Amino acid sequence: MAAPGARGASLSGLLPAQTSLEYALLDAESQQEKDGLVLQYLQKVDGWERDLAVPEFPGGLEWLNTEEPLSVYKDLCGKVVVLDFFTYCCINCIHVLPDLHALERRFSDTDGLLIVGVHSAKFPNEKVLDNIKSAVLRYNITHPVVNDADASLWQELEVSCWPTLVILGPRGNMLFSLIGEGHKDKLFLYTSMALKYYKDRGQIRDGKIGIKLFKESLPLSPLLFPGKVAVDHATGRLVVADTGHHRILVIQKNGQIECSIGGPNPGRKDGMFSESSFNSPQGVAIVNNVIYVADTENHLIRKIDLEAEKVSTVAGVGVQGTDTEGGERGEKQPISSPWDVVVGTSDSEVQRNDILWIAMAGTHQIWALLLDSGTLPKKSELKKGTCLRFAGSGNEENRNNAYPHKAGFAQPSGLSLASEDPWSCLFVADSESSTVRSVSLKDGAVKHLVGGERDPMNLFAFGDADGVGIIAKLQHPLGVAWDQKRSLLYVADSYNHKIKVVDPKTKLCTTLAGTGVANDVVCSFAESAFNEPGGLCVGDSGRLLYVADTNNHQIKVMDLEARTVSVLPILKPGSVVVDGPFATEKQKTAPKVPKSAPNIQLPPVPVCPGQTLQLKLKLDLPPGAKLTEGVASCWFLTAEGNEWLLQEQIPSGNIENISNQPTISLQIPAECLSLEAVISVSVFLYYCSADSSACMMKAILFRQPLHITDTQPGCGAPVELTHVF
């Protein structure tokens, strides 16, 4: 069919008729009555002398998930089409995607239905095809998507907000529009009735559209769109929300995965680590061997107990909530798209870690979950488990106010806590207003820090500019991290592909690292490059800044003293099942053990296939001696004649502190080539005498025979490798 050209019209032409239909549907008492009203409406609209015709897709647009560009009046002719006008940063657009996925499961293109995403960018960064590709992968969008970078179709139809759904008939004729989120029932009703109406008239074609999913070209990776990262200050371990793999990883400082919880597919299940599942988790916080997780697309807060190896739900009911007040016990309180979490306290004088602060992106608010009984500013005593709004009216605004419930946020997506005076506040990355804000822990007052502008309704005051306060400009920041050592705040300025630093005392915001161009470069701060970094945290007593470099599928490590950026290798122990290739740790060459070094023969130990044997170093230096600074003491694993034992193992490591020596883990392979084997552990210590008058290297060799048996020996205590020099 030829394009109608002059017959094009805007959505306003549908408004009178569709408004009458929706008023009539309010009074309908049965599904049969609703179906009848929609069919009457379709007869009316279909009988108009002139169609309200959607214009043809402009030529030259970039398409995803298709073999070639689509035409409204060629490829889509004979289909009922849902056009989804969206921009990938928008939480409301994200909320519509599950409805569209469900619709696609109900009706396929052979039934006559096709969904087409029309990406109409808000931010300049969202006009770039590679960035849209990442979003298509992140949100598992499998229908065709067109990059309408100049919003030409948006303007011709006079679309006014994200998201907007437009349902077309088989002639490209507009039938319905749905503005905003929360219209799943109407979407299914209107679509199913349109399919029935036109199928009964023989106007539906069952021909397939040429689909070529972009996700099928994605190389496997150990991480997929990591969203947030947190550090366990007690152990130095990292917790990573491996968002695209729907799991949480606990990673040692050297990059070795300690445990993987959930994944690789989305789900919602509590229980032991082996059976639990998540759906696109984002924020993570760890304290006392407990991890709290913002399980974003499940609309839940989950608790991971690392000692019990169990996952439980502490807030949310598993479906998106609309409540903007809260006050129920966590497991009974509906919540909406939690994006970040941080553990804090309700009393600045007594640090009890009794509050979980939540960036509730879906309702544009900051919430609190009481981990113990306590109080919030201007609130009476609250019971343990209570989950409620702390700040934000629920309106999507950039509004600061001394009264926390009158303030307005716009998709808050990152939190960091500065509990010490004089700050005593939460810092908030407010992504859609492109600002960083603070929320006082003493009275809840919401204040501006950097970015945005003074008009609370203007959510388009973004850019990339260093400066003070409102002069500084950000573009969709997603993460913040407080550096208590320096009293500085780091910001993941996601769409500018930079890490910025803010002095909250002067409100000066400057670029710390990143060129501003999406890329993957590890070098000095000035020459390094990121791709939509989404989360960050400060570790190693303030020396390191860990960055979840989301679209590069990496954790980057910024050395704040050396001012260099590196990539954390993700190393796979044999006991963890994960996706994709893993970095191989650079093999160190073991020094030759001197002939004079002690050679300690240990008694044989029984092990079985699949068991993890732990070897605990317990070495004592002479009185007053200390490890030599700047020279790495180290250990090495060898298995001469039985090298199969060392496949996919960590073969070496450093000894950084004599008072906290490492435990070496050896995963016995599931298939063993011999029933007897010997593992050798060689250790090289570099230490200085008490008066630093002499420094020396001492070596020792431990030989551990293994007897491999099918009998499960149980989980024995670590083998202690003991020696006094």
Helices and strands as residue ranges (DSSP letters): G 5-7, G 11-14, H 15-27, H 31-46, E 62-64, E 80-86, H 91-106, G 109-111, E 113-119, G 124-127, H 129-138, E 145-147, H 152-157, E 164-168, E 174-179, H 184-200, G 214-217, E 229-231, E 238-242, G 243-245, E 247-251, E 257-262, E 271-272, E 281-287, E 290-295, G 296-298, E 300-305, E 310-315, E 326-329, G 330-332, E 338-344, E 355-360, G 361-363, E 365-370, E 386-391, G 404-406, E 412-418, E 425-430, G 431-433, E 435-440, E 446-451, E 467-468, G 469-471, E 479-483, E 488-493, G 494-496, E 498-503, E 508-513, E 533-539, G 540-542, E 544-549, G 550-552, E 554-559, E 564-567, E 599-601, E 605-607, E 612-620, E 626-627, E 633-638, G 643-646, E 652-655, E 663-667, E 676-688, E 695-708, E 719-724
